[in-house]
Amino acid sequence: MRRLSTCYMVSITMLGWAVAISQADQVGAPAAASQPANVAETARAAAKSGELCFRLTTPAELKALLGPPAKAHEENDGNGKALILEYPGVRAIFGRFGEGGPYCLFRVLVENVPLDIGMERTLTLRRVDDLAKLDAFSGVANISLVKLDLREQLAKLSRLPFDNQTQWPPNDKMPKGFEPAKLLQDGTNPGLGVRKLHEQGIDGRGVNIAIIDQPLLRDHREYKDRVVAYEAIDAEGVPPQMHGSPVTSIAVGKTCGIAPAASVHYYAAPMWKWWNEHCKPYSALLDRIVERNRDLPAGQKVRVVSISLGAFSEWPDHELWAKAVKHAAAEGILVVSCDSADLRIAILKRNLAKDPDTPESYARQLFFGPRDALGVPAGNRATAYFAGSDDYIFWRDGGMSWTVPYLAGLAALAYQVDPDLKPQAVPDLWTKTASRTAAGLVVNPTAFIAAVRKTAAAAKTAK
């Protein structure tokens, strides 16, 4: 079962929309046409014909159809804002994804009854111009492009993610050299020599990772055999959300994971509700993981906690989180997060024309930030997708969230090689062994594991 609409709501809540638009942007210029005599019937007919379409209809197009709105205003929706256009008997709700993304239609109510604008159906693009209306976060995932001639659209397609459910036109209507199936397959390679480590038996076996994230699609073939414990905390009954599947597959996925033989203790948390509670619930959960660890047999103890969140040091109660992380380290557990106060990370994007195992094949996705930040691959790669147990998505621009499970997986490889490695030593070795490239520091899994071996040998000799 596809869960596209859920994906959109999570994207809005967790990633936020762009900054509030000005009043002039909200209302816009008055429509040239006068308002139809029966706005409600016009809206119903437009929905039936496809003129009013989920994600594709813009505020300007709605105004051209229905005339100037009686009222236009913003309303808070999670961490973002929605643009509301109101007419007699009609209420249209628009939102946008990512900073600077275009506004798109989410919902239309006619006399308080939602119109069917295709939210629960596979979205079929009507014309090439519709490509420009898609956000760079979800792209053309679960979208049909069969009606389009894409031969001249390579530039647009190169910025849009897609999944294995994307429906493409015939080959003679596709851009030359654009092969989605091959991109998906090649994109599962973690790169930077990770698969060569796997061939040596260094795959995280015997190591347990705790992942704190949103509710997970538990039966995805990429990691279903690796999740040995699952607990929903204040999120019981919430369906699988977008975020957990990519994170888990990057850490332990059997084809795209860094540590495909490691085990996962998964804690499903309502991050959309906890945001306003700052560090308190996360600190309590981390302490809970540490306390539970004491009662587990040696082979089941968690060694790494992965949490793709980076706001801890910005929150007023940061001392709670810092104390919990220190407590975990004292118990032999490394905590990896997006928080720059712990480790500065740069997002890397793979050059698709180059060897994924070569550090020089990666560039910074964002061209700013400290040069000594540790670059970690995230863009132009494939992961598991939450939409179904066999679904994968190819991300064009990866987020910071994807770098954390990559590093957590690397830590699992290190603990397999040296179970006595201190948590405090791991980030230091990541940085010391990183490759120096034009993009700055690029994490070097092979050199990192070699350094772990050297550290273990030195410790053994010292005894």
N, C-alpha and C positions, 0 to 999 in steps of 0.2 A: 504493500500500500504506500502510495506516495504521500509525503507530508510537506508539500511545498509551502502551504500557507503558514504552517507552524514555523518553518525556517524563516519566513519573512518576519514574523512577530519577534522571534528571538534576535534576528539581526537588528531590528529596531531597538529592542530593549538593551541588548548587551553592547552593541557597537555605537549606538547613538546616531542621530541625524546631524546634519550640518547646523551651524549656528543659526539663530533665529533670523528669518528674513525680515526685511523692512516692510513697513505698512504699504509702501508703494508697490513692492514686489508681490505682496499678498493680493492686493486688489487688482493691480494692473490697469491698463487703459480700458475704458469702457468699450464693450463690444459694439461693432458697427450695426449689427442687426438688432432689431428690437426683440423683446422677449416673446416667445411663442404664446399663443392664446392659452394653451394647456401645457404647461411645462411638464407636469407629471406624465402625461401621455407621450410627449416627445421623448422624455428620458426612457420610458419603457420601450418605445419603438427603437431607440438608439441602442439599448442594451441587447435587444433581440437581433438587430442587424450586425452587431459587433462594433459599432461606432464608439460605444462606451465599453471599454475593455480593461480588465485588471492589468496594471503595470504599464499599459501603453497609452491611455488617454491622458493628456496633459491638461493643466488648468486652462491654458489658452484655447485648447480645442473644445473644452466643455463650455467656455464662454461663447465661442463661435456658434455652438449648437443651441445653447439655452439663453444666450444674451447675458447682460451684466447681472451679477448676483445681487440679491437684496442685502446680503451681509457676507463679509469675508473676515475671518479671524483665525487666530492660532489657539490651539489647546495643547496642554502638556500631555505627552503619551510616553510613559516610561522616562528614559533619560533624554528624549527628543521632543519634537513638536510636530503636530499635525496641522495642515492647512485645511480649513473648513470653508466651503462655498455653499451658501444657503439660498434657496429659491422657494417660492410658495409651494409647499408640499414636497420639496426635494432637498436633500442634504448630501453633499459629495465630500468625501474625505480623501485627502492626498497626503503622501509622505515621500520621503526620499532616503536613500541609503548612502552612507559615506559622505565625507565633506565635499560639498560642491556637486553632489549628484543631482540628477534631474528629478523634479517632482513627478510622481506617478499615482494613478488612481488606485485606491485600496477598496473603497466601499461607496455604494450609492444607496440611500434609503429614499423610497418614495412613499409618502404617507406612513413613515416609520417602518416600512417593510423593505428588507434588503432586496435589491435587484440581483439577478444572476448575471454577473459580469465576467464569469469564467475563473473565479478564484480557485475553485476546486478541480478545474480541468487542466489538461496540458495546454499551455499557452501556445497558440499558433501565430507567428508573426505574419502580418498581412502584406507588408511591403518593406523594401530595404531600409527606408527611413526609420522603421521601428527599431533597428539595431541601436541607433543613437539614444534611444530612450531607456536602454537597459543599464543597470548599475554594474560597476566593475566588481562587486562582491559576489553576486549570484550568477551574473552573466546569462548564458543561454542554457543553464542546467535545467533539464526537464522541459525544454522548449522545442517546438517544432519549427524548423526553418525550411520545410519541404517545398513551400511555395516560392521561395526566393532564388534568384540568380546571384550567387555569391562570388562569381569569378573575379570581381574587382573589389572585394571587401576584405582582403587579407589584413589590412591595417586595423580595421575595426574588430575582426575576429581575434586578432593577436592580443587584445586587451581584455577579452571576455572569458571567464571560466566556462567550462562545459563539463558534462558528466556523460556516463555511458547511456543515459536515457535521452540525451539530446538527439533529435531527429534531423538528419542532414538531407539536403537535396541530392539528386543523382550526381555522380562524379563529374559529368560534363558541365555542371553548374557550380562546381567547387573551385576555390583558388588553386592554382598550380602549386604543387608541393605541400599543400596543407593536408595532413593525415591525422585526424583526431584519434583514431584507434591506436596508432603508433605512439602519439604523444602520451596517451593514458598509460600504455604499457611501459614506455621508457621512463615516464615520470614517477613510477613506483621505486626506482632505484634511489636509495638514500644518498648515493654519491660519496665522494671524498674517501674512497677505499673501504667503506664500511662492509660491503659484500665480501671483500677479500678477507677481512677479519672473520666474517661468518664462516668462510671456507676453512679457516684454521680452527674452528670450534669455539671461537670467541663470540658468543651470541646471547649472553646474559643468563644462561641456564643456571638455575639455583638461586637467582636473585629476585627479590620481590620489590615492586614499585607500587606506591600508593598514588593514585590520581584523584585529585579533587576537581570536579568539573560539573557541568550540567548533566541531567539525566541522559543515560546512554542507551543507544540501540545495542542491546547485549548480544544479539545473535548474528552479528556481521561476521562473515566467513574470515575476514582478515585477522580478527583477534578473539573470537568467541571462546577458543580453547585456552586463552591466556588469562581470562578474567576468573580468578579463583574465589573472589569475595566481592559482594556488591551490597551497598547499603544506601538507601535513600534517606536523606536527612532533611526534614521539613519540605520534602518534594515528593511525597508518596502520591502515586496516581498521575503524576505529570508525565506525558508521553515523551519519547526520545526527542532530544533537541539537537540542533545542528552541530554544536561545538565539540561534543565529546568524542564522536567517531573519528574525526581527523586527529585529535590529540592522542587518543589511544592507539590508533594505527601507526602514527609516527613513532611512538615509544616502543610498541611491541608487535606491530603488524607483521604477518608472516612473509609478505612480499615488499612492503614499504617501510618496515620498522627498523629501528636502530638495534634493538635488543629483542629479536623475534622469539627467543626461548625464555625470556623473563616472564614472571607472573605478575598479575595486577590485582591489587586491592582497590576497588573503585568506590569512591564516596560521591554520590550524586547530591549536589547542593543547589539550592535556588539562588544563584548568584544575582538574579534580577531583583530578588527581595532583600538580599543581604547587603546590597550596595550601600544603602542608607544606614546600616548598622556598623559600617567601617570594619575595623580589625577584630572586633569582639567575637563574632561567630567563627571566623577562620582560625583565630588563636585557640579557641576552645576545641575546635575540631582537630587541630594539629596536636594539641595536648592529649586529646583522646586517642589519637593514633599512636602516640608515643607510649601512653599507659597500656594500651591493648598489646603493644609489641612485647611488653615484658612477659606476658602470659603465653606467647606463641612459641612453638618449638623453633630451634635454631634455623631450620631450613625454610621456615615460613615468615621469619621476621622481615619487616619492611626495612630497606636500606636507603631508599630514595623516595621523596615526596615531590610530585610534579603538580604545580598549580599555575595555570596560565593567567595570572592576574598581576598587575604591576602598580597598584595604587597604594600599597601599604605605607610606604614612607611619606605619602602625601596626606594621610589621614591623621587626625588629632590624637588618636590613641595608638600611634605606631609602637609605643613601648610594649604594648601587649603582644604584638606580633614578633617584635625583636626578641622578647623574652622567650616566646614559644619556640622560635627557630634555634635559639641558643640551647634551650632545653633539649630539643631534638638532636642537635649536634653532639651534646654530651652523652646521648644514648646511642651514638653511632649512626644517626640518620641525617642524610644530606637533604636539604630543602632547596628546590629549584623553582624560582618564580621569575616574573618579568620585571621585578622591582630593581631599578638601576642602583638603589642603595646597596644591594648585595652583589650584583654583577651587571656591568654595562654590556648590553647585547646590541648588535647591529643586524638588521634583516638583510639577507643575501638573496639574490635572484640568479638562477642558473641561465647561462647562455646556451640556448638549445642547439646551437651549431657546434658546440665544443664538447670535449670529453668531460662527463660529469664527475670523474674521479680526480680531475686536475684543479687545484685551488684557483688558478688563474681563469677558470671558466665561470667564476662567480663575480658579480658586481653588487654594490650596495643598492638595495631597492630604494632607499631614501638617501639623498645626497647631502646629508648633514649629520651632525652628531660627532662625538669625540672619536678621534682616529684610533685610540687605543681600545675601543669597544670590540668585543669578540664577535666576529661575523659568523652567523649560523644560517645554513640554507633554509629557505621557506617558500620562495617564489618559483614559479614554473616547475611544479612537482605535483604528483597525484597522491591522494589519500583515500581512505574509506569515506563514504558519505552516509549520512544518517537516514536517507530516504528509503533504503531497502537493504537487505542482508547481502546482496550481491553488487551493490552500487559503489562506484568510485567517481571522484571528481578531480578535474585538473585545475589547480589554482594558478592563476596568472601572477597575482601579487599576494604573497603569503603575509600573514600577520605575525606580530610578536608572539602570539599564542602558539604558533607552530614551532618556534625555536626552543621553547621550554621542554617539551617532551623529547626533542632531539637530544638535548643535553642530558636529560634524565636517563635516556637510553644509553648514552655514552657512559654515564656514571655506573649503570648496571653492568656494562662490559668490564669496567674497571674493578668493580667489586667481585666479579667472577674471577678475575685474574689475581686480585689481592684482597681477600675478605677482611684483612686487618687495616686497610687503607682508611685514614682518618678523613671525615667529611670535609674538614677545613682545607685539606690538601688538594681536593679535586678541582675547584675553580682555579686555584693557583696553577695547577698543571695544564689546564685547558689553555690558559693565557700564555704560559711559558713555551708550550709546544706548538702554538698556532703558527701557520704559515704567514709570512709577510708578503703581501701582494699590493698591486695598485689600488685595490679596494680596501686596503687596511689589513687587519688581522682576520684570518680565516681559520676556523677550527680545523684541527688536523687529527682525525681519529687514530690514524696509524701511529703517528709520533706520540700521541697522548698515551696509548696503550703501551708503547715501548717504554715511556717514562714511568708508567705504573709498574711495569715489570722490573725496571731498574731500581725503583724505590723499594719494592718488595725484596729484591735480592740483597740490597744494602742492609735492610732491616734484619734479614736472616743472618747475614754475615756478622752483624753487630752482636747478635745473640751468642 
